[in-house]
Amino acid sequence: MGVFVLVAFVVPAQAGLVFPRSSWPLHITLVRFDTRETAEVVRARLDGVLPARLGFGVRMGPDAQFGRDGSVPVSLVEPEPALHQLHTAALEALGEQVHLPGAQHNRSNYRPHVTHASERLRPGDQVQIRQAALVDMRPDNDPRLRRVLAVWEPA
């Protein structure tokens, strides 16, 4: 089973980028999912919907605390219909054959945010959604790494 996440990196990345689990570049998660399908099948499902929905801006809202114990600092993304439409279109393209861990955080309960890392965004910062990227959460069966498998740019 593949474990993947579809993200919008704050600074666009290239396919093939590998980074440690502990050093994610700043990003907005679009959809996290598991599937028995190959990465190639997943990519083909997303090819037809992502490029047409990219190329818009979002604005950072207030800070918040996520996680079970509120220990994960994040910057919320102010409501943006284009971002919600991108999230929903990706879910629909992936279809019923994927498993959505944390399914309660999707569709109308989707709360886009950027997790603080060594860098962070501030309320009012603008981010351009210029790219979507498919990330393998266990490349070569190694849960310590992440690999960007594919990127999509605006059509």
Disulfide bonds with the S-S distance in Angstrom:
none
